[in-house]
């Protein structure tokens, strides 16, 4: 998911409840969330989940 909002300094910010919830759910499945944001340039949130029966990448 990517937006074109105001962005923020991802190195200085803490996760709000929404981002923390995504990170927690991915972590429970052994996965990680990739968050990238730059002030003035929007934010990107990415997480990958396995599909049962599909080969791992």
PyMOL Python script that loads the backbone (N, CA, C, O; Angstrom):
from pymol import cmd

cmd.read_pdbstr("""\
ATOM      1  N   UNK A   1       0.855  -1.162   0.000  1.00  0.00           N
ATOM      2  CA  UNK A   1       0.000   0.000   0.000  1.00  0.00           C
ATOM      3  C   UNK A   1       0.902   1.226   0.000  1.00  0.00           C
ATOM      4  O   UNK A   1       1.861   1.291   0.769  1.00  0.00           O
ATOM      5  N   UNK A   2       0.608   2.178  -0.839  1.00  0.00           N
ATOM      6  CA  UNK A   2       1.390   3.407  -0.944  1.00  0.00           C
ATOM      7  C   UNK A   2       0.426   4.581  -0.955  1.00  0.00           C
ATOM      8  O   UNK A   2      -0.640   4.517  -1.568  1.00  0.00           O
ATOM      9  N   UNK A   3       0.806   5.649  -0.276  1.00  0.00           N
ATOM     10  CA  UNK A   3      -0.005   6.866  -0.361  1.00  0.00           C
ATOM     11  C   UNK A   3       0.869   8.028  -0.808  1.00  0.00           C
ATOM     12  O   UNK A   3       2.093   7.914  -0.868  1.00  0.00           O
ATOM     13  N   UNK A   4       0.234   9.133  -1.115  1.00  0.00           N
ATOM     14  CA  UNK A   4       0.969  10.327  -1.538  1.00  0.00           C
ATOM     15  C   UNK A   4       0.790  11.445  -0.519  1.00  0.00           C
ATOM     16  O   UNK A   4       0.782  12.624  -0.873  1.00  0.00           O
ATOM     17  N   UNK A   5       0.647  11.067   0.749  1.00  0.00           N
ATOM     18  CA  UNK A   5       0.440  12.029   1.832  1.00  0.00           C
ATOM     19  C   UNK A   5       1.711  12.782   2.187  1.00  0.00           C
ATOM     20  O   UNK A   5       2.662  12.842   1.408  1.00  0.00           O
ATOM     21  N   UNK A   6       1.700  13.350   3.378  1.00  0.00           N
ATOM     22  CA  UNK A   6       2.809  14.204   3.802  1.00  0.00           C
ATOM     23  C   UNK A   6       4.026  13.409   4.259  1.00  0.00           C
ATOM     24  O   UNK A   6       5.122  13.962   4.356  1.00  0.00           O
ATOM     25  N   UNK A   7       3.852  12.119   4.542  1.00  0.00           N
ATOM     26  CA  UNK A   7       4.980  11.297   4.985  1.00  0.00           C
ATOM     27  C   UNK A   7       5.476  11.705   6.359  1.00  0.00           C
ATOM     28  O   UNK A   7       4.946  12.632   6.973  1.00  0.00           O
ATOM     29  N   UNK A   8       6.494  11.008   6.837  1.00  0.00           N
ATOM     30  CA  UNK A   8       7.090  11.305   8.137  1.00  0.00           C
ATOM     31  C   UNK A   8       8.466  10.664   8.186  1.00  0.00           C
ATOM     32  O   UNK A   8       8.815   9.863   7.318  1.00  0.00           O
ATOM     33  N   UNK A   9       9.241  11.012   9.188  1.00  0.00           N
ATOM     34  CA  UNK A   9      10.563  10.428   9.363  1.00  0.00           C
ATOM     35  C   UNK A   9      10.391   9.079  10.044  1.00  0.00           C
ATOM     36  O   UNK A   9      10.212   9.016  11.260  1.00  0.00           O
ATOM     37  N   UNK A  10      10.443   8.004   9.272  1.00  0.00           N
ATOM     38  CA  UNK A  10      10.197   6.652   9.798  1.00  0.00           C
ATOM     39  C   UNK A  10      11.220   6.246  10.855  1.00  0.00           C
ATOM     40  O   UNK A  10      10.924   5.398  11.697  1.00  0.00           O
ATOM     41  N   UNK A  11      12.396   6.822  10.829  1.00  0.00           N
ATOM     42  CA  UNK A  11      13.413   6.514  11.826  1.00  0.00           C
ATOM     43  C   UNK A  11      13.143   7.147  13.178  1.00  0.00           C
ATOM     44  O   UNK A  11      13.677   6.698  14.193  1.00  0.00           O
ATOM     45  N   UNK A  12      12.328   8.176  13.201  1.00  0.00           N
ATOM     46  CA  UNK A  12      12.041   8.901  14.436  1.00  0.00           C
ATOM     47  C   UNK A  12      10.647   8.627  14.990  1.00  0.00           C
ATOM     48  O   UNK A  12      10.401   8.859  16.174  1.00  0.00           O
ATOM     49  N   UNK A  13       9.743   8.144  14.167  1.00  0.00           N
ATOM     50  CA  UNK A  13       8.347   7.979  14.589  1.00  0.00           C
ATOM     51  C   UNK A  13       8.117   6.617  15.231  1.00  0.00           C
ATOM     52  O   UNK A  13       8.849   5.660  14.979  1.00  0.00           O
ATOM     53  N   UNK A  14       7.099   6.553  16.053  1.00  0.00           N
ATOM     54  CA  UNK A  14       6.650   5.272  16.600  1.00  0.00           C
ATOM     55  C   UNK A  14       5.390   4.863  15.851  1.00  0.00           C
ATOM     56  O   UNK A  14       4.703   5.711  15.281  1.00  0.00           O
ATOM     57  N   UNK A  15       5.084   3.576  15.847  1.00  0.00           N
ATOM     58  CA  UNK A  15       3.892   3.090  15.160  1.00  0.00           C
ATOM     59  C   UNK A  15       2.653   3.504  15.934  1.00  0.00           C
ATOM     60  O   UNK A  15       2.626   3.429  17.162  1.00  0.00           O
ATOM     61  N   UNK A  16       1.629   3.940  15.216  1.00  0.00           N
ATOM     62  CA  UNK A  16       0.315   4.146  15.818  1.00  0.00           C
ATOM     63  C   UNK A  16      -0.357   2.787  15.971  1.00  0.00           C
ATOM     64  O   UNK A  16       0.235   1.766  15.624  1.00  0.00           O
ATOM     65  N   UNK A  17      -1.552   2.761  16.472  1.00  0.00           N
ATOM     66  CA  UNK A  17      -2.218   1.480  16.712  1.00  0.00           C
ATOM     67  C   UNK A  17      -2.467   0.704  15.424  1.00  0.00           C
ATOM     68  O   UNK A  17      -2.404  -0.525  15.434  1.00  0.00           O
ATOM     69  N   UNK A  18      -2.748   1.384  14.319  1.00  0.00           N
ATOM     70  CA  UNK A  18      -2.989   0.701  13.048  1.00  0.00           C
ATOM     71  C   UNK A  18      -1.741   0.013  12.518  1.00  0.00           C
ATOM     72  O   UNK A  18      -1.777  -1.171  12.183  1.00  0.00           O
ATOM     73  N   UNK A  19      -0.633   0.753  12.440  1.00  0.00           N
ATOM     74  CA  UNK A  19       0.623   0.165  11.964  1.00  0.00           C
ATOM     75  C   UNK A  19       1.130  -0.902  12.924  1.00  0.00           C
ATOM     76  O   UNK A  19       1.657  -1.925  12.487  1.00  0.00           O
ATOM     77  N   UNK A  20       0.979  -0.682  14.211  1.00  0.00           N
ATOM     78  CA  UNK A  20       1.419  -1.676  15.189  1.00  0.00           C
ATOM     79  C   UNK A  20       0.616  -2.955  15.044  1.00  0.00           C
ATOM     80  O   UNK A  20       1.165  -4.050  15.161  1.00  0.00           O
ATOM     81  N   UNK A  21      -0.693  -2.824  14.788  1.00  0.00           N
ATOM     82  CA  UNK A  21      -1.542  -3.998  14.587  1.00  0.00           C
ATOM     83  C   UNK A  21      -1.094  -4.814  13.382  1.00  0.00           C
ATOM     84  O   UNK A  21      -1.051  -6.043  13.450  1.00  0.00           O
ATOM     85  N   UNK A  22      -0.761  -4.146  12.279  1.00  0.00           N
ATOM     86  CA  UNK A  22      -0.262  -4.847  11.091  1.00  0.00           C
ATOM     87  C   UNK A  22       1.046  -5.553  11.412  1.00  0.00           C
ATOM     88  O   UNK A  22       1.218  -6.727  11.083  1.00  0.00           O
ATOM     89  N   UNK A  23       1.967  -4.842  12.054  1.00  0.00           N
ATOM     90  CA  UNK A  23       3.268  -5.425  12.408  1.00  0.00           C
ATOM     91  C   UNK A  23       3.088  -6.624  13.335  1.00  0.00           C
ATOM     92  O   UNK A  23       3.762  -7.640  13.161  1.00  0.00           O
ATOM     93  N   UNK A  24       2.196  -6.525  14.313  1.00  0.00           N
ATOM     94  CA  UNK A  24       1.957  -7.620  15.259  1.00  0.00           C
ATOM     95  C   UNK A  24       1.392  -8.853  14.562  1.00  0.00           C
ATOM     96  O   UNK A  24       1.811  -9.975  14.844  1.00  0.00           O
ATOM     97  N   UNK A  25       0.450  -8.647  13.659  1.00  0.00           N
ATOM     98  CA  UNK A  25      -0.161  -9.782  12.954  1.00  0.00           C
ATOM     99  C   UNK A  25       0.842 -10.481  12.042  1.00  0.00           C
ATOM    100  O   UNK A  25       0.881 -11.710  11.977  1.00  0.00           O
ATOM    101  N   UNK A  26       1.648  -9.694  11.343  1.00  0.00           N
ATOM    102  CA  UNK A  26       2.678 -10.296  10.497  1.00  0.00           C
ATOM    103  C   UNK A  26       3.703 -11.048  11.342  1.00  0.00           C
ATOM    104  O   UNK A  26       4.131 -12.141  10.973  1.00  0.00           O
ATOM    105  N   UNK A  27       4.093 -10.472  12.460  1.00  0.00           N
ATOM    106  CA  UNK A  27       5.061 -11.108  13.352  1.00  0.00           C
ATOM    107  C   UNK A  27       4.539 -12.441  13.879  1.00  0.00           C
ATOM    108  O   UNK A  27       5.296 -13.403  14.006  1.00  0.00           O
ATOM    109  N   UNK A  28       3.247 -12.494  14.184  1.00  0.00           N
ATOM    110  CA  UNK A  28       2.657 -13.735  14.695  1.00  0.00           C
ATOM    111  C   UNK A  28       2.757 -14.867  13.667  1.00  0.00           C
ATOM    112  O   UNK A  28       2.711 -16.043  14.027  1.00  0.00           O
ATOM    113  N   UNK A  29       2.893 -14.506  12.393  1.00  0.00           N
ATOM    114  CA  UNK A  29       3.018 -15.487  11.319  1.00  0.00           C
ATOM    115  C   UNK A  29       4.469 -15.622  10.843  1.00  0.00           C
ATOM    116  O   UNK A  29       4.739 -16.218   9.800  1.00  0.00           O
ATOM    117  N   UNK A  30       5.396 -15.060  11.623  1.00  0.00           N
ATOM    118  CA  UNK A  30       6.816 -15.167  11.283  1.00  0.00           C
ATOM    119  C   UNK A  30       7.238 -14.244  10.153  1.00  0.00           C
ATOM    120  O   UNK A  30       8.239 -14.502   9.484  1.00  0.00           O
ATOM    121  N   UNK A  31       6.502 -13.190   9.935  1.00  0.00           N
ATOM    122  CA  UNK A  31       6.793 -12.248   8.844  1.00  0.00           C
ATOM    123  C   UNK A  31       7.105 -10.876   9.410  1.00  0.00           C
ATOM    124  O   UNK A  31       6.938 -10.634  10.605  1.00  0.00           O
ATOM    125  N   UNK A  32       7.560  -9.977   8.544  1.00  0.00           N
ATOM    126  CA  UNK A  32       7.883  -8.621   8.955  1.00  0.00           C
ATOM    127  C   UNK A  32       7.162  -7.614   8.075  1.00  0.00           C
ATOM    128  O   UNK A  32       6.783  -7.910   6.941  1.00  0.00           O
ATOM    129  N   UNK A  33       6.981  -6.424   8.619  1.00  0.00           N
ATOM    130  CA  UNK A  33       6.402  -5.315   7.877  1.00  0.00           C
ATOM    131  C   UNK A  33       7.543  -4.424   7.416  1.00  0.00           C
ATOM    132  O   UNK A  33       8.478  -4.167   8.175  1.00  0.00           O
ATOM    133  N   UNK A  34       7.474  -3.951   6.179  1.00  0.00           N
ATOM    134  CA  UNK A  34       8.452  -3.008   5.642  1.00  0.00           C
ATOM    135  C   UNK A  34       7.748  -1.666   5.516  1.00  0.00           C
ATOM    136  O   UNK A  34       6.812  -1.526   4.729  1.00  0.00           O
ATOM    137  N   UNK A  35       8.192  -0.681   6.285  1.00  0.00           N
ATOM    138  CA  UNK A  35       7.602   0.651   6.298  1.00  0.00           C
ATOM    139  C   UNK A  35       8.628   1.631   5.764  1.00  0.00           C
ATOM    140  O   UNK A  35       9.750   1.704   6.266  1.00  0.00           O
ATOM    141  N   UNK A  36       8.243   2.381   4.751  1.00  0.00           N
ATOM    142  CA  UNK A  36       9.134   3.409   4.194  1.00  0.00           C
ATOM    143  C   UNK A  36       8.350   4.706   4.077  1.00  0.00           C
ATOM    144  O   UNK A  36       7.255   4.736   3.516  1.00  0.00           O
ATOM    145  N   UNK A  37       8.919   5.767   4.609  1.00  0.00           N
ATOM    146  CA  UNK A  37       8.267   7.066   4.542  1.00  0.00           C
ATOM    147  C   UNK A  37       9.324   8.153   4.536  1.00  0.00           C
ATOM    148  O   UNK A  37      10.368   8.032   5.178  1.00  0.00           O
ATOM    149  N   UNK A  38       9.039   9.206   3.807  1.00  0.00           N
ATOM    150  CA  UNK A  38       9.925  10.360   3.737  1.00  0.00           C
ATOM    151  C   UNK A  38       9.058  11.599   3.865  1.00  0.00           C
ATOM    152  O   UNK A  38       8.051  11.724   3.168  1.00  0.00           O
ATOM    153  N   UNK A  39       9.441  12.530   4.756  1.00  0.00           N
ATOM    154  CA  UNK A  39       8.646  13.750   4.875  1.00  0.00           C
ATOM    155  C   UNK A  39       8.437  14.401   3.505  1.00  0.00           C
ATOM    156  O   UNK A  39       9.395  14.625   2.765  1.00  0.00           O
ATOM    157  N   UNK A  40       7.192  14.699   3.180  1.00  0.00           N
ATOM    158  CA  UNK A  40       6.849  15.336   1.922  1.00  0.00           C
ATOM    159  C   UNK A  40       6.689  14.377   0.748  1.00  0.00           C
ATOM    160  O   UNK A  40       6.358  14.817  -0.352  1.00  0.00           O
ATOM    161  N   UNK A  41       6.917  13.065   0.950  1.00  0.00           N
ATOM    162  CA  UNK A  41       6.896  12.132  -0.179  1.00  0.00           C
ATOM    163  C   UNK A  41       5.998  10.922   0.041  1.00  0.00           C
ATOM    164  O   UNK A  41       6.082   9.975  -0.740  1.00  0.00           O
ATOM    165  N   UNK A  42       5.157  10.900   1.043  1.00  0.00           N
ATOM    166  CA  UNK A  42       4.237   9.784   1.234  1.00  0.00           C
ATOM    167  C   UNK A  42       4.839   8.614   1.989  1.00  0.00           C
ATOM    168  O   UNK A  42       5.967   8.675   2.479  1.00  0.00           O
ATOM    169  N   UNK A  43       4.053   7.543   2.067  1.00  0.00           N
ATOM    170  CA  UNK A  43       4.414   6.375   2.874  1.00  0.00           C
ATOM    171  C   UNK A  43       4.082   5.097   2.119  1.00  0.00           C
ATOM    172  O   UNK A  43       3.095   5.031   1.386  1.00  0.00           O
ATOM    173  N   UNK A  44       4.924   4.078   2.311  1.00  0.00           N
ATOM    174  CA  UNK A  44       4.714   2.759   1.727  1.00  0.00           C
ATOM    175  C   UNK A  44       4.744   1.727   2.848  1.00  0.00           C
ATOM    176  O   UNK A  44       5.652   1.735   3.679  1.00  0.00           O
ATOM    177  N   UNK A  45       3.748   0.834   2.872  1.00  0.00           N
ATOM    178  CA  UNK A  45       3.685  -0.251   3.857  1.00  0.00           C
ATOM    179  C   UNK A  45       3.579  -1.553   3.079  1.00  0.00           C
ATOM    180  O   UNK A  45       2.725  -1.695   2.204  1.00  0.00           O
ATOM    181  N   UNK A  46       4.464  -2.517   3.407  1.00  0.00           N
ATOM    182  CA  UNK A  46       4.454  -3.790   2.691  1.00  0.00           C
ATOM    183  C   UNK A  46       4.635  -4.936   3.678  1.00  0.00           C
ATOM    184  O   UNK A  46       5.422  -4.846   4.621  1.00  0.00           O
ATOM    185  N   UNK A  47       3.905  -5.996   3.448  1.00  0.00           N
ATOM    186  CA  UNK A  47       4.049  -7.235   4.201  1.00  0.00           C
ATOM    187  C   UNK A  47       3.667  -8.382   3.286  1.00  0.00           C
ATOM    188  O   UNK A  47       2.761  -8.237   2.466  1.00  0.00           O
ATOM    189  N   UNK A  48       4.328  -9.506   3.406  1.00  0.00           N
ATOM    190  CA  UNK A  48       4.020 -10.665   2.578  1.00  0.00           C
ATOM    191  C   UNK A  48       3.584 -11.814   3.468  1.00  0.00           C
ATOM    192  O   UNK A  48       4.175 -12.058   4.519  1.00  0.00           O
ATOM    193  N   UNK A  49       2.547 -12.515   3.038  1.00  0.00           N
ATOM    194  CA  UNK A  49       2.031 -13.668   3.764  1.00  0.00           C
ATOM    195  C   UNK A  49       2.057 -14.882   2.847  1.00  0.00           C
ATOM    196  O   UNK A  49       1.807 -14.762   1.648  1.00  0.00           O
ATOM    197  N   UNK A  50       2.358 -16.046   3.402  1.00  0.00           N
ATOM    198  CA  UNK A  50       2.357 -17.250   2.580  1.00  0.00           C
ATOM    199  C   UNK A  50       0.919 -17.676   2.249  1.00  0.00           C
ATOM    200  O   UNK A  50      -0.009 -17.426   3.018  1.00  0.00           O
ATOM    201  N   UNK A  51       0.760 -18.311   1.115  1.00  0.00           N
ATOM    202  CA  UNK A  51      -0.514 -18.918   0.733  1.00  0.00           C
ATOM    203  C   UNK A  51      -0.352 -20.416   0.941  1.00  0.00           C
ATOM    204  O   UNK A  51       0.582 -21.026   0.419  1.00  0.00           O
ATOM    205  N   UNK A  52      -1.259 -21.001   1.700  1.00  0.00           N
ATOM    206  CA  UNK A  52      -1.132 -22.430   2.000  1.00  0.00           C
ATOM    207  C   UNK A  52      -1.029 -23.234   0.706  1.00  0.00           C
ATOM    208  O   UNK A  52      -1.836 -23.062  -0.207  1.00  0.00           O
ATOM    209  N   UNK A  53      -0.033 -24.109   0.637  1.00  0.00           N
ATOM    210  CA  UNK A  53       0.161 -24.971  -0.508  1.00  0.00           C
ATOM    211  C   UNK A  53       1.017 -24.366  -1.600  1.00  0.00           C
ATOM    212  O   UNK A  53       1.434 -25.075  -2.516  1.00  0.00           O
ATOM    213  N   UNK A  54       1.293 -23.055  -1.523  1.00  0.00           N
ATOM    214  CA  UNK A  54       2.127 -22.412  -2.534  1.00  0.00           C
ATOM    215  C   UNK A  54       3.596 -22.543  -2.142  1.00  0.00           C
ATOM    216  O   UNK A  54       3.909 -22.489  -0.952  1.00  0.00           O
ATOM    217  N   UNK A  55       4.505 -22.712  -3.099  1.00  0.00           N
ATOM    218  CA  UNK A  55       5.922 -22.790  -2.761  1.00  0.00           C
ATOM    219  C   UNK A  55       6.440 -21.456  -2.229  1.00  0.00           C
ATOM    220  O   UNK A  55       5.989 -20.396  -2.665  1.00  0.00           O
ATOM    221  N   UNK A  56       7.379 -21.504  -1.295  1.00  0.00           N
ATOM    222  CA  UNK A  56       7.991 -20.291  -0.756  1.00  0.00           C
ATOM    223  C   UNK A  56       8.848 -19.633  -1.827  1.00  0.00           C
ATOM    224  O   UNK A  56       9.445 -20.322  -2.654  1.00  0.00           O
ATOM    225  N   UNK A  57       8.915 -18.304  -1.818  1.00  0.00           N
ATOM    226  CA  UNK A  57       9.778 -17.568  -2.748  1.00  0.00           C
ATOM    227  C   UNK A  57      11.122 -17.363  -2.146  1.00  0.00           C
ATOM    228  O   UNK A  57      11.994 -16.762  -2.774  1.00  0.00           O
TER     229      UNK A  57
END
""", "prot")
cmd.dss("prot")
cmd.show_as("cartoon", "prot")
cmd.util.cbc("prot")
cmd.orient("prot")
